[in-house]
């Protein structure tokens, strides 16, 4: 039943990858925590690591099938991508050794604070005041945010989209463009993070040899999630649904809130 549930969540992961740029991170973490609950406190570390691998594949595939005209908005963003990767490697190393409870509650706190910020601060759900509004051309994300965004995203396993989509939205992008651009940014974070999590020995493996762990990554869970997600990504990228921008933004916030509640329960 766990595999069937993971396949079903994989379908949802594919939808969130295409529509919201999540890549599987913030959806995969609570699911893998539930699936690998036998690991006790270590389940959150394994979930964070597994979500990084899922994000690598999902974000790479989604990026590959994104129109070049959309990706052109990241032209000149090499320094940002490099710093995202550097920060992600540091965040993943910290997650390998951090107390499991710290990661879990930091995940909940960050997502909850993000929801509050999106609800209260203008620029995401509602326009800024005219004096604060962005010029007609969307602004690029500054390279300086790369290292902290990468570190926090990899440490918590949330993926870069939870940080980059709101930032790009406030920089003047529509939700459709912001969520599409989140995938290459997520890839820059997830690739070094997954390499760190796959390397070395995973302490939980010795205590639970029935789990297919490589490093801290649960390959069985990752495989089932990807098996469900990749076909959905292929279909939705070819035939993307038309969602009004305001409804799109509210749905993004609602998903974040649902995941925060799931992690608490």
Order of alpha helices (4+ residues) and beta strands (2+ residues): alpha-alpha-alpha-alpha-alpha-alpha-alpha-alpha-alpha-alpha-beta-beta-alpha-alpha
